[in-house]
Every structure is written in C-alpha cells, then in structure tokens.
Amino acid sequence: MTLVLTRSDVEKLISFPSTIAAVRAAHISLATGRSAVPVAATMPEPGGTSVFVGMAAVSRPDRLASVKLLADMPSNAALGLPTQRSTILAVSTDDGSCAAMIDGAIVTRVRTAAASAVATDALARTDSRILGLVGAGQLARAHVEALRSVRTFDRILVWSRTERTARLLADEVGAEVMTTAEEVFGAADVVCTLTPTRDPHVRGAWLRPGQHVNVVGAPPRPDHREVDSEAIRRARVVIDARATSWHDSGDILVPLAEGAIPREHVSDELGAVLAGEVPGRTGADQITLFNSVGVGLQDLAVARLLVDEARRTGIGLDVDLTR
C-alpha cells in the first residue's frame, strides 16, 4: 500500500527535534557513502518562465529512494499563489514498491530550516547570542524555531524589503526590526539570508570576523544569488552537496565564473564536516558560510520520519496503486 500524506497530515506529524536529527544523519550518510544525491534534473518550461526541478536521492539507512518534483513558478505571484510547489514520491529499496506520496510544502520549509540549524551547530561560535534574519516570510519563522534548538539567542534582528512583513514576524517571535540588511549584519553573530532574489543584496564588506551566515533563499537557478562574490571569497564556505551547489547555485557559480574563487574554496560538504573528514570553523575570528541549495536527501530523510510516524499514529490515507 502507498501512504498518501496531505499538507495537514504533514503538519500533524512533523517536528523540529526529530527533523534536525534526521537531516544531520542524512548528511553524514552522504559523506560516508551510504546515500547518494545525483545532479538535480532541471527542466525549464519551453517558452515560459517556470522551471521544474527533480530532486532525487537514495539512502541505504532509510531504505528509500525518492524524488521531489519542485515547480518554481514566478508567475504564480501575480495570482496570489505560492511561487514554489512540490510533491515527494518515495519508493522502497527493499522491493521497489511505492511507499509514499507526500505534499512537499511543509517538508521543504522544515528540512531547510533544520539544515541551517545543523550547519549553525557545526560552524557558528558557541557564544553566538544574536540571530539576524534577512527576510521575514514563513521560512524565517521556521529558522527561528530551528536555530533556537541549537543556540540560545538573547536578541533576534530582522529586516525585510516589506516593513509590514518584518513587523509581523517581529511581533510573533520577539524580534527587533532593522531598517537595512547591513544593520542586521552589523550586529548579529548568526545571519540567515532568506529571500528569493536574483541580484545579490548582501555585500561581502558587511561580514564581520567570527560571524556565521546561512545563505538559503535564492531559488535553484545558476543566475540567482543573495550574496555577492566578495562574501563567498571572504568566508570559509561549506555546501550541502557538490552535485547541487556546483550545478544550481548562483551564489557559488557566479563567483566561480568571475574567477573570484577557485573551485576548492567551495568543495567541502556539510556531511564531511559532521563526520570529521574536513574541518569546520578553525578560529574564533573566522567567517563561516553555509550555502544551502537544498538536496533531495533531506526530503528523503523527512519522508522516512513521516512514514514511520504516520504508521504509528494511523494518520494518512493508504492507496493500492497496483489495482
């Protein structure tokens, strides 16, 4: 039987502590060769502005292979619809049966924030006490909850291109609204950039010694980026997966094309840091940066969690696809 989980089902089943642990384990399994993530299949719509991305993964520990089909549709904004939608298909590696079909919206948001939490725990200074957010949407809310799981923050600073959005988030999480993104970088120990922008609005000159930055918001397109080449050049960069970052991340590909950095500057994966294969932070004054494009293995790890919890609680709908 195939388990179908709707968005409301996922909302009942998902939690940050278990997701953070699962994402951490998934990245270690990638580094140690027990999981695999191929280059995402990127399919621009002929004659249109939409891009469809197939994010695949296979995991021996989780006994699943999965594909998340992400629809990146900028035209949806004018219709008042989400610009990104996704569905996850998970198949058992034991017998090839379809284990689950899962709405991807909440999964994507939570696993993305969980990856930032894992990276922050591995790379940020232990005495980090001020969290900065560049962007104030649902992903920012998820990041506040996730990062509070790995660090105790005395202050949260937020900036958004829309002041009303920033104030709504500030009221919700107890944050302070800043007038510019530069002000966020000027005070925060950990900064998360969470805006779906094409042109970078974060300057490398703003980064301060000892700061950790999670670069998260740009869509998986090689010409979209949030931070400029100087920011990448100045930081100790850790990526989620080479197959993804080297293929889809404008934050990485643009400075490479410009000759601002050599490829080895952006070659160390988060899983290798977690597994102790490469160093993370090497000094109190070092600037660290996690470039998060998002990988199908994170979706797979959460799918495993959701299927197991749904079976335990009886949530979801079973469908026999073979009939």
N, C-alpha and C positions, 0 to 999 in steps of 0.2 A: 504494500500500500504506500501511496505517496502522501506525505503530510503537507497540507496547504496552510500557510500561516499568513493571515492578513496583517495590515498595519496595526490594528487594535490588538491582535494576538501578540505581536512582537512587543508592543508597549507593555503588556502584562508580564511578559516573560523575561525581558532584558534587564540587566543591572550593571552598574559600572565595576564593582569589585571583581565580579567573575569575568567580565569582558576584558578588563585590563590584564588580568592573569592569563587569559586565553590568547590575547594579542602578543603579549610578551613571549609565551611559549611558542607561538607560531613563528615569530621572527627568529628565535633560537633554532627551531627545526629547519628553517630555510638555510641558516648559516651552517648547520651540521649535516645537510644533505638528506634530510628525511622528508622534506617538502620541496616543491618546485613551483616557480612562477614564470611563465613564458611572457614574452612581449605581448602587450595588450593588442588586440585586433581593433584598429581604428578605422572607422568607415564613415567618411563624410558623405552627407546626402548629396547626390548629384544635383547641381543647380540650386541647392538650398544652403541654409546656414547651420543646420543641425549636424551633429556628429554623434555616431553611435559607437560605443566602446565595449568590447567584450573582454572582461577581466577574469582570467581563468587561473586555477590553481589546483594542485593535487597534494594531499597530505597523508602520509602513511600513519602517523599517530592518530589522526582523526578519522581515518578510513573513509575519506570522502574525496571526490573530485567535484569542482564546482565552476560555474561561470555566472558572473553577474553582467547582465546587459544594461549598460548605462546609456540613457538618452540625454545628451547635452543639447538643449533646445533654447537658444537665446530668445527666439520669437515668442516663447510662452510668457515672457514678462509682460508684454503688451496685453495679454489675455487674462492676466491675473493668476496665471498658473505657475507651478514650480518650473524653473528652468532646467532642473535635473530630476529625472525619474529613473528608477532601476528595479529590476527583478532578479532574484538569485535562484538558480537551479542547481541542486546538489544531488550527486549520484554516488551510490555506494561503491567503493573499490573492492568490496567483497564479492559482489555478484553483478554489478552493473545496473542494478535497479535504481529507479528514480526515488531518492529518499525524501526530497522536499522541494517545494516551490514557495518562496518567501518574498514578500514585499521588501524592497531594499531601502526605503527612505530612512527609517529609524536606525536600521542596522548600519548604514553608511555613516550617519551622524555620530552614533555612539562609538563605533570602532575607530573612526577618525580621531575623535577626542581621546579615546583610550590609547591610541598610538602616540599622540602627543604627550600623554601622561607617562607612558613608558619611556619615551625619549627624554623627557624632563627629569625623571627619576635617575636616568643613567648619566645625563650630561650637565644638568644645572648644578650650581653650587648648593651645598646642603643648607647654607644660611640664607637662601633666597627667601625674601619676605614680601616682595611687591610684585604682583602679577599685572601685566599690561595686555590689553586686548585692542587690536586694530580691526574693527568690525564688530557688529553688535547683533547679529542675527541668531537663529537657532543654534548654529554651530558654536557661537561664542558662549551661549548658555551651557551647552554640553561641555565645553572646555573648562568652564569654571568648576563644574561638578567633578569632572575627571581629575583636574590638576589639584584640586583640594584633597584628593585621595592620596597624593604623593608628597605634597608640601603644605605647610601651614602658612597661609598668607595673611599678613596684617592689613594690607591695602590692596584694592583692585582698581585699576585705572582703565578707562575705556574711551575710545574715540571711534566715531563712525562718520561717514560722509553725510548721513542723515542724523541731525541732532536729536530729533524726536526718538529715533530708534535707540540711540545711545542712552537717553534718559530713561526710557522704559526698562532697558537692561539694568541700568544703574539702580533703579528703584527695586528691581527684583532681586539682585544679588548683593546689594550694599556696596556698589562701586562709586567712584568719582568720575565725572565726565570731564575729559580734557578737550581743549579747543583745537589741537592739532595732533597728528600722529607723532610728530617729532617730540612733543611733550611727553607722550607715553614712553618713548624710548629713552628720554632724558631722565626718567625716574625709576622705571621698572627693572627688576632683576631678571624676570622671565617675561618674554613678549610672545604672543601668538598673533600672527597675521592671518586674517580670516575673511578676506574679500575676494570675490570672483572677478578680479580685474585683468585687463590685458596689459596695461602700461604700468611699470613699477611706481609705486608711491612711497616706498621705503628706501631711504638713502643709506649707503654704507657708512657715510660720515657720522650718522646718528648712533651707531652701535658703540657701546661702552665696554671697557675691559671688565671681564667677569660675567658678562650678560649671556643668557641663553635665549635663542629665538627659535620658535616653531613656525616654519613657513608652510601654510596649509591651504590657503584659499583659492589659488589660481586653478582653473579647470585643467584637465589633462590635455593641453594643447601646446605644441612647441614654441608658439609665439606669444603665450600668455605668461606673465610673471608678476609677482608682487614686490620683489626686492631687486635692486639694481646690481650690476656686476661687481661693484665695489663691496657690497655687503657679502657676497659669496666669496670674494677674494680675501677679505679680512678674517673670515671665520674658519674654525675647524668644522668642516661640513660632514654630516652623516646623513645618508639617504635611506629610504625604506627598502628599495630593491633596484639594482642596476638595470634590470630589464625594463623597468618602468621609468625611472628617472632619466636614463640616457635616451629614451625614446619619446617621452611625452612631456617632460618638464621644461617649460621655458625658463624657469629660474636657473636651471642647470645648462640647458642647450645654448641659450643666448651668450652667456659669458664664455662658454667653450668656443663658439663660433667667432667671437670677438678676439680670441687669444688672450683673454684676461686671466685665465687659469689653465693649468694642464689637467688632463683627464684624471690623473691620480689624486687630484685635490678633491674630487667628488666621487670617489670609488668605494669608500668604506660604508658598509651596510649596518643598519641598527642591530641586526641579529648577531653580526660579528663582534660588535661592542659588548652586547649582552653575554655572549658566550666567552668573552675574554680573549678573542682572537686578535683584536686590534684595540688600541687604547681609545678611551672616550675623552673626557676632559683631562688635560695633563698639567694644568696650573690654575691657580685662583683667578688670574687675570685673563685667561684665555677666553675668547669669544667662541661659543659653540652654536651651531645652527643645524637643526633637523629639517631636511627638505621632505615634506610629506606629500607625495602624489596620491597615495592610496594604492593598495595592491589587493588582488583577489584572494590572497591567502588570509588576509584579515577578515574578509567576508566569510570565507570558509570556516574559520575558527569560530566565528559567532554563530554561523549556521549549525555547527556541531552542538554548541551550547543550547541553542534554541530547540533543536530537535529533541535533545535529551530531556530538557526541562518540560517541553510540551508533552512528551510521552509520560513523564512522571505525574503531571498535573491534569492530563486529559484535555488540554487546550488545543484547538486547531481542528481541521477537517481532514479526514482520510478519504482519498480518492483512488480507485483502482484504474490506472491508466491503461492497463493491458486488456480491458474488456472491450 
